[in-house]
Amino acid sequence: MTIGKVDNLEVDFVCKKQNKLIYIQVSYLLASEETVEREFKPLKNIPDNYPKYVITLDDVDMSHDGILHLNLIDFLMDNEMI
């Protein structure tokens, strides 16, 4: 597991499992448009098709552009999620 950089943007976690990558951004809440932009933008700029996740405490699913938005509790409780 590492931290990634895309241009001047940071990806919180870059995880490798069985030669497959996943990218994870973590935020408390997506309470404003600025926060949504800050968390999704680095993942949008990654030019591959590996899974990309934004994990928060929000209950509303804000997945878009192929990036999955997951609630933290759901993420932690589902062993098959990733």
N, C-alpha and C positions, 0 to 999 in steps of 0.2 A: 504494500500500500504506500502510495506517495502522494504528494501535492503536485498538481499540474499547473502549467502556465500556457495560456493561449494569448499571444500578443502581450498586452499589459494586464490581462485578466487572469484571475486565479480560479482553478477548480479545486474544491476542498479535498476530495479524495479521488485518486485514480487507483483502482483495485484490479489485480490480475488473478484470475482463477482458471486453472486448466487452460492456459494460453488464450483466454478470453479476457477482454477488458470491460470494466464498467466505470462510469463516471458518476460521482455523487456530489451534489451541492447540499449544504445543510443551512437552514435558517430557522429562527424562532417562529416567525409568522410572515406571510406575504401580505402585509397590511397596507402597502401602498404600491402604486404603479412603479415607483423608483426601486422598491425592493424586488418586485417581480422582474424588472429589467436587469438588475444587478445579479440576481441568482440564475436566470435563464440564459443571459447573453453569453457567458463563457461556454456553456454547453452547446449553444447554437453555432458557435464558431469552430467547433471540432469537426473536421472533415472526414469522419468515418461513421460507420453504422453500428458501432457498439452501443449497448444500452446506456441511457443517460437519465439520471434521477435527481429530482429536487425533493428533499425530505424536510417537512415542517410539522408543526402542531396544528395546522389548519385542518378543518373538517371538510372544506369545500375543495373539490378536485379542480386544479387549475392547469392540468396537463395541456400542452400544446406543442406544435411543431415537432412531434415525435419524442418529446421529453416528458417522462412520466413524473407527475407530482404525487407523492405519497405522504400519508399521515405517518408520523413517527411510530405511534403505537402499532398501526397495521404493519409497518415495515418490520418492527421487532418481533411481532407475533407470528409472522409468516415465514417459515424456514425455506419455502420454495420461491419466495419473492425474488431473490437474487441467487 
